[in-house]
Amino acid sequence: MNVTTILLIFLVFGSVQPHRLWHGGGRSRAHGRGRLGMAKRFAPECTRYREAGEKHLDCQDRQLTAIPPSGWPEDTVHLLLARNRLQVLRSNTFAQFRFLKSLDLQQNKLMRIDADAFAGLSRLTTLLLQHNSLHFLSEEVLLPLPRLTYLRLYDNPWDCQCQLDSLVRTLQVPSNRNLGNFAKCKEPPALHGQKLKRIRPELLCPELEERIPQEPKAGSSVLPPIRTKPEAIDTCHTYMFPKPLLDCGNQDLRNVPENIPPDIVQVDLSRNNIKQLRASEFVAARALKSLNLSTNGLEAIDTGEYISGSLQLVMGSCCFLARTMKFECLTYIPHSPTSTAAFAGLLHLRELDLSNNSLHYVQYGVLEDLYFVRRLVLGGNPWVCDYNIHYLVYWLKLHPGVQHFGLVCRSPEKFAGWTVQDYVKTYNGDCPEDNLLDQNNYDYGEEVRAETNEEAITFQPSPLRVPKKFKVIRLN
């Protein structure tokens, strides 16, 4: 009996002890997970890469609420912290990054930045603080940044009172022309919408309240200005790395936003509701290299007005068509680059995406400023294959280095599914070879000499001297 009792005791303790040990191990593992979770919250797996010989640390979209005191490479040159949950920047937050040249803090929830938050960043040239919740910012915050060249502050609810006086005066120093552009007051109501770069600093303090312009009274003839187009800074997000990008995608825009920053290289206007591009839409964005206008329902691109030169080179096909008993000439006349077309001024553009819109053809003159485009996306448009489409084909022929995609006829039905180039070949194919004016054998020199000679006889017919769209001349 005693032996049986002893065995039972051993069995009971044997079953309980492992159970206790397992629970203890579970708690230990749970604590381990907690510490691991804490470590991940403060030091997430960021993306490290090198571009142009400089180290980038991409910690965007990591749900960060604080900057880890250690663990990140101290030789980082570009630090990307956009779209996190940072609310406060304490003193010496970035002191370990003494090689830092750019710091992207946009689209966080920043409400306060201590005076010494950027201490040690003596090499910093670019600081992005737009799209946050900052009401005040002292000039002292910028004192540790002697090389600061670009500062973005817009889309913050700035309270334009005495606390902002020192910052406003700093931004308005003439040498600080790229600091704080487009930032506007939100409070008080009397100063709402005024730009920090232009507001009179003496209006910020309550003791000068009598000098603050009052809101128009009821019945007053002074009306607020009517804004017909949104401003880029109010509707879009700006990213400076790896390349300056203005992201206006899927914002339900009906027009191209105004005041696109001149240093922007890429603009994304896709998935909006822009039906028409007006003359000189992008004339201020001269550094633009990539423009995405896909999926807008775009129907028309304005050609604007242009100044034609004295020299008009005529290139095209003329022939007598037996089936119609008519003589037809299709003429394409390149014009001087001094135009106001929608794409005027985009001399550095390399990529243009016009896909998935409602374009039937591209009007004469629209593409004349795009000298260096290398990629043109045209698919998803209901291209109409008639004489209006010839301008686009001839422009592509004159720019053989352009890769283009999606140029397929949608109508008329007999050409549906054809490439536009094949359609143009059939258009010229109706001409007998002996009646076709071959542009390869056309003597442009004779026309040049005639156009530059003051005594030259006027060309006939005279409409050829005026730059127009494709001109069809039919002689029975």
Phi and psi in degrees as a GROMACS rama.xvg file:
@    title "Ramachandran Plot"
@    xaxis  label "Phi"
@    yaxis  label "Psi"
@TYPE xy
-62.2801  -40.168  ASN-2
-62.6754  -40.6095  VAL-3
-64.4188  -40.8692  THR-4
-63.2897  -42.9001  THR-5
-62.3348  -40.8857  ILE-6
-63.0105  -41.3987  LEU-7
-62.7937  -39.9326  LEU-8
-62.7522  -43.5375  ILE-9
-62.066  -39.7092  PHE-10
-64.5461  -41.7963  LEU-11
-64.0377  -49.7506  VAL-12
-64.4724  -32.8014  PHE-13
-66.4356  -32.8645  GLY-14
-81.648  -30.5707  SER-15
-79.5159  -41.6949  VAL-16
-62.4091  -48.4944  GLN-17
-59.0405  -35.8067  PRO-18
-61.8101  -42.1089  HIS-19
-67.2563  -41.1763  ARG-20
-64.1341  -38.3309  LEU-21
-64.4568  -41.3781  TRP-22
-65.5091  -40.0587  HIS-23
-61.6127  -44.3044  GLY-24
-62.0183  -37.1033  GLY-25
-61.8928  -44.3713  GLY-26
-63.0307  -39.8621  ARG-27
-62.3925  -41.8423  SER-28
-67.8741  -37.3507  ARG-29
-62.3024  -44.5115  ALA-30
-61.8033  -38.2786  HIS-31
-61.6582  -42.3292  GLY-32
-63.871  -38.3661  ARG-33
-60.8705  -45.8762  GLY-34
-65.2949  -37.4545  ARG-35
-65.1182  -41.7479  LEU-36
-61.5599  -40.6687  GLY-37
-61.94  -42.8358  MET-38
-63.2828  -39.8172  ALA-39
-67.5771  -34.7111  LYS-40
-65.5589  -35.8151  ARG-41
-95.8791  -24.3512  PHE-42
-136.529  72.3881  ALA-43
-70.6749  170.034  PRO-44
-77.0675  94.9507  GLU-45
-87.9137  161.452  CYS-46
-92.7777  126.473  THR-47
-110.482  134.392  ARG-48
-155.093  166.286  TYR-49
-120.634  131.162  ARG-50
-137.799  131.614  GLU-51
54.4167  34.3712  ALA-52
77.7933  6.32095  GLY-53
-118.901  141.386  GLU-54
-82.1966  130.135  LYS-55
-112.287  141.619  HIS-56
-123.674  109.135  LEU-57
-99.5045  105.939  ASP-58
-117.025  34.5172  CYS-59
-76.1091  150.098  GLN-60
56.1689  44.4023  ASP-61
-112.657  8.88635  ARG-62
58.87  30.3006  GLN-63
-69.5104  136.794  LEU-64
-111.886  -7.94838  THR-65
-156.935  160.666  ALA-66
-94.2359  126.615  ILE-67
-62.9915  139.557  PRO-68
-68.9993  -18.092  PRO-69
-158.433  170.789  SER-70
108.8  -20.7972  GLY-71
-97.4254  148.087  TRP-72
-58.5499  125.799  PRO-73
-76.6088  -12.972  GLU-74
-94.5743  16.5482  ASP-75
-62.42  137.903  THR-76
-103.391  -33.9301  VAL-77
-128.521  120.099  HIS-78
-115.391  119.52  LEU-79
-108.358  113.806  LEU-80
-125.123  24.6075  LEU-81
-67.6991  153.649  ALA-82
58.3615  49.6127  ARG-83
-116.556  -158.559  ASN-84
-122.722  32.1802  ARG-85
-70.1859  131.607  LEU-86
-115.286  -32.7119  GLN-87
-135.426  138.703  VAL-88
-111.642  113.495  LEU-89
-82.4177  170.797  ARG-90
-59.2462  140.156  SER-91
59.9242  29.0278  ASN-92
-60.0331  -36.7298  THR-93
-115.479  21.3243  PHE-94
-61.1088  -28.1609  ALA-95
-75.9415  -14.6699  GLN-96
-96.41  67.306  PHE-97
-74.3969  -11.2822  ARG-98
-96.686  2.58992  PHE-99
-65.2864  131.983  LEU-100
-108.906  -27.7009  LYS-101
-141.576  144.894  SER-102
-139.211  116.981  LEU-103
-105.547  109.791  ASP-104
-120.865  18.1333  LEU-105
-70.6727  158.552  GLN-106
57.9751  40.3744  GLN-107
-105.307  -155.227  ASN-108
-125.483  35.6047  LYS-109
-61.6811  126.578  LEU-110
-117.827  -21.5637  MET-111
-147.717  139.302  ARG-112
-130.225  117.337  ILE-113
-66.1675  156.161  ASP-114
-58.332  -34.8209  ALA-115
-103.625  22.1329  ASP-116
-61.6258  -33.7966  ALA-117
-103.562  20.9947  PHE-118
-60.4958  138.125  ALA-119
93.0457  -8.97128  GLY-120
-93.3676  60.1335  LEU-121
-71.9374  -14.176  SER-122
-100.977  -1.16456  ARG-123
-66.8261  129.937  LEU-124
-113.943  -23.7395  THR-125
-130.8  126.84  THR-126
-132.936  119.882  LEU-127
-109.972  112.595  LEU-128
-122.849  13.0179  LEU-129
-70.1691  162.493  GLN-130
59.0434  51.006  HIS-131
-128.202  -159.643  ASN-132
-124.286  37.2254  SER-133
-80.0151  128.809  LEU-134
-100.095  -37.4278  HIS-135
-132.842  154.019  PHE-136
-157.119  126.633  LEU-137
-86.5591  152.649  SER-138
-60.1857  -27.568  GLU-139
-61.215  -26.8104  GLU-140
-61.5552  -31.6262  VAL-141
-91.5025  -10.4899  LEU-142
-60.59  -35.7786  LEU-143
-74.6285  4.29444  PRO-144
-116.894  72.0642  LEU-145
-67.1746  -22.3734  PRO-146
-101.224  8.71255  ARG-147
-60.5864  124.445  LEU-148
-116.015  -36.888  THR-149
-122.829  123.245  TYR-150
-133.475  121.355  LEU-151
-106.785  124.253  ARG-152
-129.493  -1.12265  LEU-153
-70.4657  166.741  TYR-154
59.1149  42.2647  ASP-155
-122.184  146.657  ASN-156
-80.3802  68.6976  PRO-157
-64.7422  129.724  TRP-158
-98.6795  100.262  ASP-159
-80.2927  77.5581  CYS-160
-127.814  -167.386  GLN-161
-56.1844  -35.6078  CYS-162
-61.1278  -21.1952  GLN-163
-97.2595  0.212053  LEU-164
-58.8136  -48.6419  ASP-165
-64.5657  -38.6803  SER-166
-64.949  -45.263  LEU-167
-59.9938  -43.7792  VAL-168
-65.1899  -34.2532  ARG-169
-67.2672  -43.6538  THR-170
-64.0919  -29.4449  LEU-171
-87.92  0.730977  GLN-172
-64.5341  129.037  VAL-173
-53.28  -34.4148  PRO-174
-72.1759  -12.9116  SER-175
-98.4253  48.4562  ASN-176
-67.7356  -19.0494  ARG-177
-109.118  20.1447  ASN-178
-106.504  119.797  LEU-179
74.6015  19.9707  GLY-180
-60.3544  140.028  ASN-181
77.0651  -8.07035  PHE-182
-66.6945  138.892  ALA-183
-131.433  153.63  LYS-184
-72.9238  141.056  CYS-185
-107.059  -35.118  LYS-186
-126.877  155.153  GLU-187
-70.4427  168.269  PRO-188
-56.5629  -31.8807  PRO-189
-66.991  -22.4896  ALA-190
-110.614  7.51514  LEU-191
-58.1791  130.939  HIS-192
88.7736  -6.94325  GLY-193
-79.3432  140.59  GLN-194
-79.8144  139.407  LYS-195
-62.3285  -27.5729  LEU-196
-75.0256  -16.1002  LYS-197
-122.348  -14.0246  ARG-198
-66.3482  146.693  ILE-199
-75.9519  118.741  ARG-200
-57.5461  -29.6009  PRO-201
-69.5969  -10.8433  GLU-202
-83.8303  -3.19416  LEU-203
-84.0279  -20.0093  LEU-204
-98.8478  139.921  CYS-205
-60.6846  -30.3762  PRO-206
-65.726  -14.9897  GLU-207
-106.652  29.048  LEU-208
-60.7348  -31.2033  GLU-209
-66.9406  -16.8731  GLU-210
-93.972  -5.21448  ARG-211
-74.37  127.49  ILE-212
-61.9611  134.224  PRO-213
-87.3644  157.334  GLN-214
-68.4765  146.422  GLU-215
-59.0388  135.826  PRO-216
-78.8163  163.972  LYS-217
-60.6188  133.972  ALA-218
84.3772  -3.56584  GLY-219
-69.5439  148.038  SER-220
-79.6412  -11.4576  SER-221
-83.1963  115.414  VAL-222
-113.376  146.998  LEU-223
-65.0858  149.643  PRO-224
-63.4046  144.813  PRO-225
-91.5939  121.553  ILE-226
-94.7834  118.452  ARG-227
-91.976  -21.2184  THR-228
-132.282  144.19  LYS-229
-71.3078  153.697  PRO-230
-89.3432  144.655  GLU-231
-57.899  -39.5447  ALA-232
-70.1831  -22.1173  ILE-233
-86.2604  -23.5111  ASP-234
-115.765  -14.7437  THR-235
-121.605  164.63  CYS-236
-107.399  140.689  HIS-237
-109.661  130.68  THR-238
-123.83  132.347  TYR-239
-97.4709  -12.8844  MET-240
-134.227  143.229  PHE-241
-74.3143  -19.0798  PRO-242
-136.595  149.162  LYS-243
-58.335  117.026  PRO-244
-126.672  133.675  LEU-245
-107.796  109.33  LEU-246
-97.9376  103.222  ASP-247
-114.135  20.2262  CYS-248
-69.2954  140.518  GLY-249
56.876  46.7348  ASN-250
-111.847  9.24475  GLN-251
56.9789  37.4368  ASP-252
-76.6217  142.733  LEU-253
-106.49  -11.2105  ARG-254
-140.154  159.908  ASN-255
-67.7247  126.956  VAL-256
-64.7398  151.614  PRO-257
-84.7762  166.685  GLU-258
57.4775  46.6031  ASN-259
-65.3909  124.529  ILE-260
-53.5616  136.268  PRO-261
-68.4651  -15.3146  PRO-262
-93.1351  3.43127  ASP-263
-72.0371  133.95  ILE-264
-103.152  -31.4826  VAL-265
-125.176  138.366  GLN-266
-130.676  126.475  VAL-267
-110.638  107.976  ASP-268
-113.994  22.623  LEU-269
-72.887  160.648  SER-270
58.6772  42.1765  ARG-271
-117.555  -156.548  ASN-272
-131.661  44.0735  ASN-273
-86.7533  108.048  ILE-274
-87.9937  -22.927  LYS-275
-145.58  139.679  GLN-276
-101.199  120.917  LEU-277
-88.9465  169.735  ARG-278
-59.1896  137.769  ALA-279
57.4647  35.9077  SER-280
-61.1097  -36.975  GLU-281
-116.309  23.3295  PHE-282
-64.8065  -25.0801  VAL-283
-85.0535  -17.2688  ALA-284
-94.2954  61.3142  ALA-285
-72.9436  -15.8909  ARG-286
-88.2577  -0.303248  ALA-287
-62.3587  132.418  LEU-288
-117.942  -21.6317  LYS-289
-138.912  128.765  SER-290
-133.629  119.597  LEU-291
-110.254  111.221  ASN-292
-117.77  23.0927  LEU-293
-70.9488  154.213  SER-294
56.27  57.9207  THR-295
-122.499  -9.94914  ASN-296
72.5445  24.2042  GLY-297
-60.3712  126.967  LEU-298
-111.177  -27.8331  GLU-299
-148.001  146.285  ALA-300
-125.819  115.57  ILE-301
-67.4701  142.966  ASP-302
-92.2453  -17.0903  THR-303
64.9731  -152.613  GLY-304
-121.845  153.425  GLU-305
-144.594  158.753  TYR-306
-98.365  116.772  ILE-307
-83.269  149.45  SER-308
-83.2636  172.988  GLY-309
-74.3698  -17.9769  SER-310
-99.6006  121.552  LEU-311
-122.478  110.47  GLN-312
-86.0908  125.038  LEU-313
-98.1642  121.324  VAL-314
-131.039  132.348  MET-315
169.541  -156.994  GLY-316
-133.467  134.901  SER-317
-129.639  135.163  CYS-318
-161.193  161.403  CYS-319
-97.1989  118.63  PHE-320
-94.7019  116.788  LEU-321
-66.2979  -33.5965  ALA-322
-69.9059  -26.2905  ARG-323
-109.744  -6.33069  THR-324
55.0811  37.5959  MET-325
-133.401  152.018  LYS-326
-101.163  120.471  PHE-327
-119.883  134.98  GLU-328
-125.081  125.291  CYS-329
-108.093  117.791  LEU-330
-118.145  133.375  THR-331
-119.546  118.276  TYR-332
-117.811  104.928  ILE-333
-63.6882  143.884  PRO-334
-113.17  174.054  HIS-335
-63.5866  148.309  SER-336
-72.5965  -1.96086  PRO-337
-82.6917  73.6333  THR-338
-115.051  168.204  SER-339
-120.656  29.108  THR-340
-63.5276  168.145  ALA-341
-56.1933  -35.0098  ALA-342
-98.8511  15.2984  PHE-343
-60.4687  137.536  ALA-344
91.418  -9.9576  GLY-345
-85.6295  62.8785  LEU-346
-74.4597  -15.8232  LEU-347
-105.061  3.84018  HIS-348
-64.302  131.64  LEU-349
-110.656  -32.9088  ARG-350
-129.723  133.912  GLU-351
-135.08  122.417  LEU-352
-112.138  110.292  ASP-353
-113.888  19.6972  LEU-354
-72.3699  158.144  SER-355
56.1965  48.9668  ASN-356
-122.106  -158.993  ASN-357
-123.353  35.8461  SER-358
-79.3745  132.258  LEU-359
-93.7321  -33.7066  HIS-360
-164.136  170.634  TYR-361
-108.102  124.412  VAL-362
-67.0298  153.734  GLN-363
-58.7375  130.729  TYR-364
97.5132  -12.7326  GLY-365
-64.2214  -37.8397  VAL-366
-98.5044  7.54573  LEU-367
-68.4467  -22.5344  GLU-368
-89.2432  -5.58432  ASP-369
-89.4706  69.612  LEU-370
-70.9372  -29.9504  TYR-371
-117.238  17.9144  PHE-372
-63.4248  135.086  VAL-373
-117.388  -15.2599  ARG-374
-142.089  125.516  ARG-375
-131.305  114.383  LEU-376
-102.348  120.529  VAL-377
-125.701  -0.666512  LEU-378
-65.946  160.078  GLY-379
78.5281  14.9731  GLY-380
-108.331  146.976  ASN-381
-83.3293  68.2425  PRO-382
-61.7591  131.176  TRP-383
-100.992  118.236  VAL-384
-89.4987  85.001  CYS-385
-134.794  -165.459  ASP-386
-64.5628  -20.9792  TYR-387
-66.7253  -24.2324  ASN-388
-79.1637  -11.8076  ILE-389
-64.6885  -32.9408  HIS-390
-57.4964  -45.9645  TYR-391
-61.7893  -40.6098  LEU-392
-66.6567  -43.4617  VAL-393
-68.0733  -35.5834  TYR-394
-62.9273  -42.7128  TRP-395
-64.3825  -34.7242  LEU-396
-67.5385  -34.2253  LYS-397
-79.0589  -10.9199  LEU-398
-126.201  71.1412  HIS-399
-65.379  -15.9776  PRO-400
-80.4504  -3.12675  GLY-401
-84.6989  121.69  VAL-402
-83.4962  123.97  GLN-403
-128.046  149.85  HIS-404
-137.027  142.017  PHE-405
85.3209  17.1432  GLY-406
-87.0811  84.924  LEU-407
-127.572  135.996  VAL-408
-65.2821  135.783  CYS-409
-102.671  -32.9874  ARG-410
-151.17  161.396  SER-411
-66.2059  170.558  PRO-412
-59.0455  -35.1522  GLU-413
-70.0916  -17.2372  LYS-414
-108.78  2.59941  PHE-415
-58.6719  130.231  ALA-416
91.3579  -12.4583  GLY-417
-76.1239  150.847  TRP-418
-73.7148  147.954  THR-419
-61.7542  -34.4796  VAL-420
-61.8538  -40.9111  GLN-421
-65.4979  -37.1321  ASP-422
-62.13  -44.4538  TYR-423
-63.445  -35.7822  VAL-424
-62.6872  -41.0527  LYS-425
-68.933  -33.769  THR-426
-60.6753  -46.108  TYR-427
-76.0135  -23.2574  ASN-428
-68.4176  -17.8625  GLY-429
-71.0261  -13.8444  ASP-430
-87.6095  129.916  CYS-431
-61.664  144.841  PRO-432
-59.7874  -34.0567  GLU-433
-74.5741  -15.9515  ASP-434
-102.221  -4.91833  ASN-435
-84.1584  127.618  LEU-436
-79.9948  103.863  LEU-437
-78.0466  116.404  ASP-438
-68.0133  -20.2618  GLN-439
-70.4496  -28.6359  ASN-440
-101.967  6.69667  ASN-441
-73.1397  133.575  TYR-442
-86.1222  91.4778  ASP-443
-69.4475  -28.0933  TYR-444
-60.3369  -38.0421  GLY-445
-62.8301  -41.277  GLU-446
-70.6258  -35.6751  GLU-447
-61.6885  -46.0344  VAL-448
-63.1269  -37.7945  ARG-449
-68.8423  -41.9063  ALA-450
-69.855  -30.0065  GLU-451
-92.1346  -1.70838  THR-452
-97.8261  119.959  ASN-453
-64.7939  -25.4516  GLU-454
-88.2604  2.53754  GLU-455
-66.2085  149.233  ALA-456
-74.839  140.414  ILE-457
-62.1901  133.587  THR-458
-67.8777  148.308  PHE-459
-122.348  143.877  GLN-460
-73.8347  152.66  PRO-461
-63.7546  -29.1114  SER-462
-55.0677  -20.374  PRO-463
-66.2852  -17.8102  LEU-464
-84.3183  -9.21505  ARG-465
-109.763  125.004  VAL-466
-67.0141  117.629  PRO-467
-134.679  -172.443  LYS-468
-74.3722  -172.158  LYS-469
-56.8509  129.562  PHE-470
-111.581  121.975  LYS-471
-104.48  121.746  VAL-472
-111.644  120.425  ILE-473
-114.938  123.798  ARG-474
-119.621  118.027  LEU-475
